[in-house]
Amino acid sequence: MGFDNGLSKRVSFNIKEKGGNEKARLANIREYQGPDEETVDILRRNHYWWLQNPSTFWLRPEPESVASMHPQAQIVGFFLQAKRDDV
């Protein structure tokens, strides 16, 4: 019995090696280099304030402070700009 590529694309199931997902997760963890300096700087600058008043984590920073940052730091900045779910 042969493999049907057309049919396999329409089926939402696939066959994976046992433990394959776990191996992929561990490989991703081993490759992680840690946050970039700008992200660490954002966390460092706001650490005390967020601990004193955790809801301020959700307050939007000034947009221009985010635009010039490294893309990974921009993700944190945009996340901070997100509106609170409960408002």
C-alpha positions in Angstrom: 0.0 0.0 0.0 1.5 3.4 -1.0 1.5 6.7 0.7 -1.0 9.2 -0.7 0.4 12.8 -0.2 -2.9 14.4 -1.3 -4.9 12.5 1.2 -2.4 13.0 4.0 -2.7 16.8 3.6 -6.5 16.6 4.2 -6.2 14.5 7.3 -5.7 16.4 10.6 -3.7 13.5 12.2 -0.1 12.6 11.8 2.3 10.0 13.0 5.1 11.0 15.3 7.8 9.2 17.1 7.0 8.3 20.7 8.3 11.1 22.8 9.0 13.3 19.8 7.1 16.3 21.2 9.1 16.2 24.4 12.4 15.9 22.5 11.5 19.0 20.5 10.6 20.9 23.6 13.9 20.0 25.3 15.8 20.9 22.2 14.1 24.4 22.2 15.0 24.9 25.9 18.6 23.9 25.3 18.9 26.4 22.4 17.4 29.3 24.3 20.0 32.0 24.9 18.0 34.1 27.4 16.3 37.5 27.0 18.2 40.3 25.2 19.6 43.2 27.1 16.7 45.6 26.3 14.2 43.1 27.7 16.2 42.6 30.8 16.5 46.4 31.1 12.7 46.8 31.0 12.3 44.2 33.6 15.0 45.7 35.8 13.6 49.2 35.5 10.1 48.2 36.4 10.7 45.4 38.8 10.2 47.4 42.0 7.2 49.2 40.8 5.4 46.1 39.6 6.1 44.4 42.9 4.6 47.3 44.8 1.6 47.6 42.5 1.2 44.6 40.2 -1.7 46.1 38.3 0.7 48.7 36.8 2.2 45.9 34.7 -0.8 46.3 32.5 -0.5 50.1 32.1 0.7 51.2 28.7 4.2 52.7 28.3 4.8 55.6 26.0 4.8 54.3 22.4 8.1 56.0 21.4 9.9 54.1 24.1 9.1 50.8 22.4 9.6 51.6 18.7 13.4 51.9 18.9 14.0 48.7 20.8 15.2 45.3 19.7 12.3 43.1 18.4 12.3 40.9 21.4 12.1 43.9 23.7 9.3 45.3 21.5 7.3 42.1 22.3 7.5 42.9 26.0 6.7 46.5 25.3 3.6 45.7 23.2 2.5 43.2 25.8 2.7 46.0 28.4 0.6 48.2 26.1 -2.2 45.6 26.0 -5.4 46.6 27.7 -6.3 44.8 30.9 -8.8 42.0 30.3 -10.9 43.0 33.3 -11.5 46.7 32.3 
